[in-house]
């Protein structure tokens, strides 16, 4: 019996656990879902819910005034956002992947999934994002159970054949240009080593803007980060919150699996559930 339950965990046959939350970290029913959402207490992946505000949110390809938007402007707007997020969150550790949903359903629109190479990096980023704002909107961040985006993404969308459009229940991942991808992710390949653990040495997103800054037009979001009304530079400089000098050389972090298959993730979530039962038992 136990083997059978383990084999169907997180699948459509599982009548207890929500398969969509298990696969994509989001469910259209939210807290009203009839199945359980097993929220991880630690994960290498963070979900920043509804963070990306596309300029054509009301009607694809059209702005709020009903005027058509040049697709190049939409892509520039997205890549500016993507670079801002990557540079800011890259201060906490090496980023394995950064995916932004192009879906239109309420529970998926603008969702940002950032997967770190190590769980400790994700935990540090989550702590730093608590209570902060982006473009005047509060950042909603949680650990996500998603560690293998191959199971979370819509294959038909990648083949330009998804007939559900923006309301598909699987991720429609918005793509960046090859040049920007090489610029952001290529730094890890060039260095051949882990990035510095000192966040104060990481480049600031305010000084990494390219020529796109000068021609974003009316579709530009404010790309500055806020920490209770202050820019992030105040928070991630050379001083901690208590005003003391930041200490370098923190203890060695434990590596987490970069990619896990379904079996590994099921085992991990079962372990989380057992730990919760023992804690509250």
C-alpha positions, 0 to 999 in steps of 0.5 A, a space after each residue: 500500500 505504501 509503495 502504491 501511494 508513493 508511486 502516485 504521489 503528485 500525479 493525477 491519481 493522487 486524490 490527496 496531494 495537488 498535482 499542479 502545486 507539486 509540478 508548478 508550485 501554483 494552483 488556480 484554486 489557491 487555498 480553496 483547493 480540495 487537495 493538499 499543497 505541501 509547502 516546502 520549508 527549504 528549497 533551491 527554488 523561490 517563487 516571486 508571485 505575480 512580480 512581472 507586470 507586462 505592459 499588455 496585461 489587459 489585452 495581449 499586444 495592446 496597452 492600457 489606452 487601447 493602442 498597439 504596442 510594438 513587439 520589440 518594445 514589449 521584449 525590451 521591457 521584459 529583458 530590462 526586468 529580467 536583467 534587473 532581477 538577475 543582477 539583484 538576486 545574483 548577489 545571494 549566490 549562483 543562479 541555476 535558472 530564472 524563469 518568468 511565466 508568460 501565462 495570463 491566469 491569475 495564479 500564474 501571470 508574472 510569476 518569477 521562478 529563480 533556482 539557485 545552485 544551493 539551498 542556502 543561497 535561496 534561503 538568504 535571498 528569501 530573507 532579504 526579500 521579506 518586506 521589500 517592494 519592486 516598482 511600488 508593489 510588495 514582493 511576495 516570495 515563497 519556497 517552491 517545490 519545483 526543481 525540474 522545470 522540464 515537468 513544469 513547462 508546456 511542451 506544446 507552447 515550446 512548439 508553438 502549438 498550445 491551443 489553451 493560450 495564456 490560460 494553460 495550466 503549465 508554464 509558458 516560459 518567456 524567453 530572453 535573447 541569446 545575447 542577454 543570456 550569454 551575458 548573464 549566465 556566461 559569467 559562471 562558465 567564464 569564472 569556472 568557480 563559485 561566485 564570491 560569497 560577499 554580496 557587497 562585491 556583486 555588481 549593482 543593478 543600477 549600474 549594469 544597464 545597457 543602451 536600452 535605458 535610453 529608448 524604453 519609451 512609455 513602457 518602462 517600469 521603475 527598475 529600482 528595488 526598495 527596502 521599506 522605501 529605501 533603495 537596496 543599496 542601503 541594505 546590501 552595502 558593507 554593513 549589516 542591519 545592526 550597523 556593524 561591519 559585514 563579516 566575510 568567510 561564512 561557514 561552508 554551505 551544503 550543496 543541494 541537488 541541482 535537478 531532481 526527478 519526480 521520485 526524488 521530489 516525492 521522497 523529499 516532500 514525504 520527508 518534510 511531512 514526516 518531520 512535521 508530524 514528528 514535530 507536532 506529534 
